[in-house]
Amino acid sequence: MNPETLPRILVVDDDRHLLDGLRRQLRADFSVETAVGGPEGLVRLQEGGPFSVVLSDYQMPQMNGAAFLAAVRQVCPDTTRMLLTGQADLGGAAEVVNQGGVYRFLIKPVSREVLVEALHAGVEQCRRVTAERELPERTLRGSVKALTELLSLASPLAFARATRLRWLAGELLAVAGETMTWHVDLAVMLSQVGALTLPPDVLERMDANAELTPAEQAMVSRLPALAEQVLAGVPGLEEVRDVIRRQNASYAGGPAVAGGPEISLGSRVLRVVSDYDALVAAGQGIAEALQVVAGRPGAYEPRLLNALASVVAGPDRHQARTVPVDKLESGMMLAADVFTKSGVKLMPGGHEITPSVLERIRSFSRMGSGVRQPLAVLMPSWPAVPTP
């Protein structure tokens, strides 16, 4: 077997000769690293991890096996922890199991066959724990990706607005000295999924901030609740749903309103960028739109208003350029509407180019109607967001 593909294990003991012997015994089945004592073992974990299994002796100076494996549990919770102990140390075995969450302990002397079998079982345990943890994360990422792709295809106007809001929120948070967390990023993008329920003509008038009938306004007012209902079936999005649910709450001088639950930073950010974007989409200039939002006392957090002004009134760091369809790439953002050669609007400006959108534009360009080229695009610096 290729040494690079062997399971990685760390063996910790205060006896160098014993470590050398174990390395020789195990190197055919595992990629073995050793450390003399608990403190050195923790350094190896932090600098050379991850390891599938950590095998530790119990009786060691400075830090015994119980303390060391308890520390391993904190640093690398997915790593399988195993104990190698002598007969005289069995009285402390319960302490190690309780503190370090030990998967198995072995009594010295132990044969090579028993040790190798136990370590393989530990490697499998690590794989199982990792898979159980990663499966919900992969499911969550897949569900969110499917929702955003559906939004981009079913409602380009709503997706374009979500793209603009995401970029603006990321820039605003950076200026305010805050981090764009994954749940705020998703809340901003998914805040528009309720628009899938709107008739196309209502969505167009809403996007242009045109006057709506009372019935149409009632539909638009329900969009945050509809978005929350759509996301209610996706586990792990509780914080995302909370941001969306309270996106229209007024700041009113502080994050907590009338002694109620705190309005999260995500909700505060989503409100200010949504209201500003609606004004600009309706044709107002930057200065005018900023004046309007600044003239709504208590609606927004002043710190976020100042950050918004710095972002939108500052120098334009993302100059548009033109590219033909065959040079269009995922991650670009349309700086202007895309039309077919016959004048039908295919995609609104502000829309992020996703793989499915890219395929759609290319497909239209190959058809008889074609696409007007070149296309005006931006290469925005999307916020760096931790993975959920």
N, C-alpha and C positions, 0 to 999 in steps of 0.2 A: 504493500500500500504506500502511496505517496506520503512522505512525512508531513507535508503541508495539509493533508486532508485528515490526519489522525486527530482524534478528540484531544483537546488540550486540558491537562490537569496540572494542579499545583500541589506539591507535597511539602509540608512544613514540619520540621523537627529541629531540635537543638544539636543533634548528632550528625556531623558532616559525613562521617563514614557510612552511617545508615542511609543517608540521602543518596550518596553515590551508589550504594548497592541497589536501592529501589529504582534509581534511574536506569541502571543496567537491566534490571528484571523487567521493567515495564516499557522500555523504549520501542519494542517491536509492536506494541498495541496502542501506545499513546504518545502524544507529544508532551514530554514531561519537563516541567520547570520545578526548581526547588528553592526553598528559602530557609535560612537558619534562624528559627525563632519567629514568634508572632509579629513583632514590629516590622521585620524585613518582609514577612509574608504579606502584610497590608500594603507595603510599598509596591511589591510585585503585582498585587491585584490592581492597584490604581494606575500603575504605569504600563503593565503588560497584559491586562485583562482584555476580554472576558475569558474565563475558564469554565469548562463544563463541570468539573469536580474540584473541590479542595479537600485534600486528605491531611489531617493534622494529628500530631502526637498530643497526648494529654499533658504529661509532665514536662513542662518547659519553664525555664526561669524567665523573669520579667512579665511574661504573659502566658498563662496556662491555656490549655485547649478550649476550656469553657469560655474564657474571655475573648480569645482569638476568634472562635467560630461565631460568637455573638456579634463581633465587629464585622465579620465577613457577611453575616446576614443583613446588616445595615447597608454595607457598601454594594454587595452583589446579591440581591435577594433571590435571583433566579438560579444561582450557582448551587449545585448539590453539595452539601457539607457532610463529611464523613470523619470519623474519629478512629484513631489507632491507639489502643491503650493496653496496659499490662494488667494482670490479674489484681495486683494491689491497688489499682486505680478505679476498680469497678464502683466503689462507693461514691465517686464523683460523677459517674455516668449520667445520673438523673439530672444533675446540674447542667451538664453539657447539652443534653436533649432539650431541656427547658429553655436555656438561654440561647443556644445556637441553632435550634431547629434542626438537629442532626438527623439525616436520612438513615444512616446505618453506622454502627460502631463495630470494630474488629478487635479481637483479642490477640495480643502477641503471645507466642510467635504465630504468624499466619503464613500459609503456603502461597506460592505464586499463583496457583490455580484459583484458590479462593479469593485472593486479592484482585486478580484480573477480572474474575466474574463479578465481584462486588463493584468494581470501578465501572465496568460496562453497564451495570444496572444503574449506577449513579449518572452516567452520561445520558442514558435513556430517560431517566427522571428529569434531568435538566431540559431535554428536548420537549418533553411533554408539558412541563411548566411553561416554557417559552411559547409553545404553540397555543396553549390555553389563554395566555395573556395577549398574544398577537392577533388571534382570530377576531375578537371583538373590535380591535383597532382597525384591522383590514376591512371588516364589514362596515364600520363607520365611515372610513375613507371612501369605500366603494359606493355606499349609499349617497353620500354627499356629492361625489363626482357625478353619479347618475342624475341627481336632482339638478345640478347646475348645467349639465349637458342638455337635459330636457328643457330647461328654461331658455337656454341659448337657441335651441331650434324652434320651440313652440312659441316663444315670445321674444324676438330679437330686441324690441324696444325695452322690455323689462330687463333683459340681460345687459343691454348697453348701460342702462341706468345703474344696475348693480355693479358693473365694472367701474363706472365713474366713481360711485360711492366708495368702493373698496380702495381705489387708488387714493382718493381724497382723505379717507379715514386714516390710511397708513401714513400719509405725509403729515396730517394734522397731529397724530399721536407722536410721531418722531420729533416734531417741533416742540410739543408740550413735554417732551422728556419721558414719555410713556412707551411701553412695549405693546406691539400689536399681538395679542394672544390669539391662539387658534380659535377660541370660541367667539371672540369679537370679530375676527376675520370672517368666519362662517356666518355669523349673524348678519353682517353687512351684506354679504353675497346672497344669502337666502332670504333676506327681508322682502325680496320682490317675488317670491314664488306664488304668493296669493294672486298676483296679477294674471296668472294663467286662467283664472275664473272670469276675467273681464271680457266683454265683447271687444273685438279689435278696435271699433270706432271709439269706444269709451276709453280704451287704453291710450289711443293716439291723442285724444283731447286732454286726458290727464297728463300725459307726457309733455304736452305743449302748455300746460297750466291754463287751459281754456275753461270757460264757464260750463259747469255741469248742471243737469237737472237735479232736483232733490233726490229722485230715485237713483240716479247715477252716483251722486255724492254719497248716498248711503252705502252703495257697493264699494266705493273707494275707501270709506271709513272702516269697513270690515276687513280690509286687506291684512293688517297685522294679526288679527284673530285667525284669519284663514291660513296665513303662513304658519302660525303656531300649531294649528290643527294638522296641517300637512306633516310637520316635523314631529308631532306627538308619537308617531309610529316608529321613529328611529331612536333606539336606545342610545344614551350617552350625550344627548343634545339638550339636557335640561338647562344649562347655562345659556346656550344659544337661544332657546325659546324664551327665557326670561328677558334677554336683551331685546328681542323682537316685540314681546308683549308690552313692554313699557317704553317703547321708542318715542311715544308722543307725550310722555310725562314732562311737565315743566320742571326746570331746575329749582326755581323759586327760592333762590338765595342759599341753597345747600343741597347736598345729595339726598337727604332724607326730607320727605314732604309730610307735614302734619303728623309727625310721629310714626308714619308708616314705614314699610320696608325701604331700605336704601335703594336709590336709583343707581344702578351700576354705571361704571364708566362707559361700558359699551352702549348702553341706552342713551347716555348723554351725547356721545359721539355720533351715534346713528341719527339722532334728531337734528343736530346742527348741520351735518353734511347733507341730509335729506332735504331739509328746508332750503338750504342754500342752492342745491342742485336744481330744485324745482323752479326757483326764481330765474336761474340762468337758462334753464331749458325753455322758459317762457319768453326769452328774448331780452332779459334785463342784463345790463353790463355788470362787470365785477363790482365796481364801486357802488352802483345802485343796489345790487343784491346785498352787499355787506351792510349798507346803510339800513336796509329793511330789517335784516335779522338783528342788527344792533338796536333797532328801535322797538324791540319786543322785550321790555324789562321782565326779568324773572324767568324767561323761557329757556335760556341757555346758560351754561357755566361760563363766566367771564374769561377764565383761563383758556377754554376751548375756542371761544370767539376770537381771542387775540391770536391763537395759533392758526385758526382758519384764515384770518387776515394776512398773516405772514406767508402762508402757503400760496394763496390765490393772487395776492397783490405783489408778491416778490417776482424776481426775474424768472422767465420761462426757461427751465432747465431741460425741457423735453421738446425740442424743435421737431416739427413735422417734416417728413421727407416722403417722396413718392417712389413707389415700387410697382413693377408689373405683377400680375397675378402669380406668375411662376416663381417670384421671389418673396411672396408672402410667407410668413412663418408664424407658428404658434407662439403666443406670448406678446405679439404686437398688439397695438390698440388702434382701431380705425379713428383717424382724426377728422374724417368727414363721411357723409353718407355714401354708400355704394349703390350704384344704379346699373340696371341692364342697359344695353344700347338703345332700347326702345323707351327708356325713361322710367321704368318701374323700379321703385326703391327696394333693393334687395336686403340691405343691412344698414342700420343707423350708425352714425358716428358715435364714438365712445365705446363701441363693442369690442371686447377682447377676442382675439383670434384663438379659438380652441381647435383641437383636431377636427371636430365635427363641422365647425363653421368653416374651417379651411377647405374641407372636402366639398361643402356646399357651394362656396364661391368658385372653386375650380370646376365643379360640375356645370354650373351656369356658364362659365367662360367657354366651355366646350360645346355648348348648345348654340342653336341658331341665333337666339336673342343676344348672346354674348354678355360681356361685362365691360363697362366703360373703364378704360385704363389710361394712365397709371392710377393707383390707389394712394391716398394720403394716409400715412400711418405714423404712429409714435412708438418709441421703445421705452415705455415707462419703467421705473425701478419699483417693481412690486415689493410690498413689505415682506421682510423675512419673517416667516411665521412658524413656530414650533409645530411638529406633527402631533395630532391628537393621540 
